Amino acid sequence: MAELLLVGFFGACIGSFSSMLLYRLPEMRFNKSLTLYSPGSYCPNCKFSLGKWMLIPIFSYVIQKGKCSSCSQKIDSSYLLNELIHTIIILLIAVNIGINIIGFIYYIIFTIFYILFFLDLKHLFLPIYLNVSLIFIGLVINLFFNLFTSYQEALLGLIAGFGSLWFINALFKIIKSKDGIGGGDFILLGGLGSIFGISSLGPIVLLGSSCSILIYALSDRSKREEIPLGSGLILGAIFFYLIKTIFI
């Protein structure tokens, strides 16, 4: 029980860290004075620097009743939601897979998926270092553990995933003289291929493109001209894994 409590708290902390990344990474593209480390955590409204106790996941939100203790501005509920989701997911992994290296790998992949999903959904932004980290993780885990597929399948998945979207975009660019697919999407699909293997790419693209179209259809199209393909591909990969695990 004590182990699960520690694991849950760790998940909440990573959820809080994810919130910071989701806020800062898009801002850092335009504000060069902002980094992941500086300045310290602050209220986006009044710029009040948060004390250490205000950084305790879940607890601080509840104690402050969802409001900044300085300006009383409502704290975005997504901060609490991120912490709760990460806590729930890591506990599910711990119970079903175990508190071990394999469980940790699953959680790391989930965390990267989570951050990339919301960055693309809200900002159409897929940081190359997070995408490349998926490629590295996919090749390593399938080389040493054969966790999702063989290393050969993973390598072919990387090449086919990246190459297929690159080729489609190259044709589009010849016809329309502009890019039709973001470069981050090439790397992301390559990363998904390196994790789940080349045979996963068809289902992931089919499920992912359907999810992307649905997201676009349900969004305010007066404010969005581009489809968040990356977010859809991540959902497609998750659905593919769940369907394969539960039904196959």
Secondary structure, DSSP 8 states (H G I E B T S, - for coil): -HHHHHHHHHHHHHHHHHHHHHHHHHHHTT-TT--SSSS--B-TTT--B--GGGGSTTHHHHHTTTB-TTT--B--HHHHHHHHHHHHHHHHHHHHT-SSHHHHHHHHHHHHHHHHHHHHHHH----HHHHHHHHHHHHHHHHHT-SSS-HHHHHHHHHHHHHHHHHHHHHHHHHHSS-SS-HHHHHHHHHHHHHH-GGGHHHHHHHHHHHHHHHHHHS-TTT--S--HHHHHHHHHHHHHHHHHHH-
